[in-house]
Amino acid sequence: MSTVTRKLLLLGDNEKAEWHPLEPARQQLAELLGEAFQLTVTEDYNALSDLSSTAVDAVVSYADCWSRSIEQEQAAGLVRYVAGGGGLLVIHNGISLQNSYELAQLIGGKFTTHPEYQTLHYFGSAPGHLLLQDVPDFSVDEEPYMFEFDSFAPRNVFLEYEYEGKRYPAAWEHRYGLGRVVYLQPGHCEPSFKPEAYRQLIRNSARWAAGSR
């Protein structure tokens, strides 16, 4: 019996990236997702305007557009796509889509600041959560992103990191209309994608996001 290959659209920036060029992340994502997904890569944000859940199973945002505006048609296209049954996986700086308040609400939170790059220890915070299957606690050098959450958006935080004796959200998921949204905080540079535990978490998250139909 033949299997249907699920399709991902990876969005990011190379020349226009301020801090996080797409290419190193693309290489890692292609390597760890390539067997299960057909990965299409684009730097054209207009691709968000006319997304179809029959053509793309999930969008992966590695956007690095902190100081660029998101056009209304692009924001509306992504919101419409997810609400209609598509998936959205946001990795690290992909949350820069927050420049659009509609997309900040879609993702469920906004980046506010981060202390210096350092070794962080990550812990599953929701025992038995589907996305944590085969994902042990792990450590990696990373930027400790901190967030402000939308009080109107429900979210399920399932991963936390420790910083100065306190734990902070590092990953969450929620439903949006008929679709699914996941945010994963690690992903600053190529080594961020190397721990096998994190690679498994990305696989789990991509499958879940892409399975909403």
Disulfide bonds with the S-S distance in Angstrom:
none
